[in-house]
Amino acid sequence: MILAIDIGNTAIHVGCFEGRRLRRRFSIPTSLARAPGRLRRGLARGGGRGDEAIICSVVPWATSRVVRALRASGCSRVRVVGRDIRVPLKNRYRYPRQVGQDRLVGAYAAWCQFGDGALR
């Protein structure tokens, strides 16, 4: 099972995939990342036990805590977009650091789905 995790300012959204099929999804408050035990229980309660996890985050302090919680629950491979996975788009924004990885992943998904017309 692969976990796709989106860490936002208010919620952590998790999708549990088998291959390309979404088997379940759930959300927990991002504030749970401040309490490691509660975070692990929240992930487990939602069914978030996987062999691999891919994280996209706009909350750096929560990212490291979610990574630790996943590893503690037995997830063998945890990758973070922007650190371990690069979005293959050129960010031409005036201040590139102000564009979150979530926006880049969304733009890349649109490009994959609709081609160059999605990026104009």
N, C-alpha and C positions, 0 to 999 in steps of 0.2 A: 504494500500500500504506500502511495506517495501522498504526502501532505503538502498542499499549496497554501501558504500562510501569508496574509496581508495584514501588516501591523500598521494601524492608523492611530490618530490621536485619541480617539474615543473607544475604538473596538479593534479586537484581533479577530479576523475572519479566517476560518479554516475550511478548506475543501479536501475531502479524502477521496483519492482517485485510485482505481484499479485500471491500469492502462490509461486509455483516454476517457474512461467512463467515471463520472462523478457519482460516488456511492452515498456520500452524506456531506452535509455542511453544517457548520455551527459558528457561533460568535461568542466571545467572552470579552468583558471590559478590559481595556488596555491597563487600567489601574491594577489588575491582578498581577501584572508583571512585577510589581513592587514587593510582592510576597511570594517567594519561590514555591513554598508548599501549596499555597492556594492556586498558583499558576499551573503546577503539575496536576493538581486535582481537577482544575477546570479543563485542561486539555484531555485528561483521561475520561472525564465524565462525558465529554462531547464525542468520544470515540476516536480521539486524535492520537492513536498509536500507529506509527508507520515505520517502515524500513528506511525511508528517505523523506527529507523535507526540503522544500524550496521556499525561502522567505523573501518577501519584498516589504520593505519598511520605510516609513518616514519618521520613525521614532527611535533614534540611535540607542538611548538608554534601555529601551525595552527589547531591542534586537538581541543584545548580548544575553539578557536574562531568559528570553525564549529559547535561544540556542542552548544554554545550559540546561534548561528544563527538558528540552527534547532529548539531549544526550543522556541525562539522568534517567529518562524513561525508556532508554534502550534504542533510540533512533540512531542507526549506524552512520548515516550520511546526512549532514545538514549543510546546505549551501545558501548563501545570501546574494541576492541580486545586487550588483554594484561592487561587490567584493570578490565573490567567487564566479559569478556569471555576469558577463557584460552584455548589455542590450546593444545589438548591432545597428545603431542609428547614430548619426552625427547630430549632436545637440548644438544647434546654432543660436540658441537663446543668448541674449546679451550677457546675462549673468548665469552661466550654466549650473552653478552649484545651487541655484534657487529652484531648479526643476527636480522634483522628487523622482525616485526610481519608479514609483507607481505610475507617474505620468509617462515616463519613457516606455515602460512595459505596455501601457495602454496604447500608445502611439504605434509601437511595434506590432501589437496584435491587430490593430486597424490596418496597418500596411500589409500584413500577411493575409488578411481577409479580403481587402479591397484594392490593394496595389497602390501605386504612386498617387492616385487621386485622393487618397485619404490623408495625405500629408501636406496638402497645399493650403 
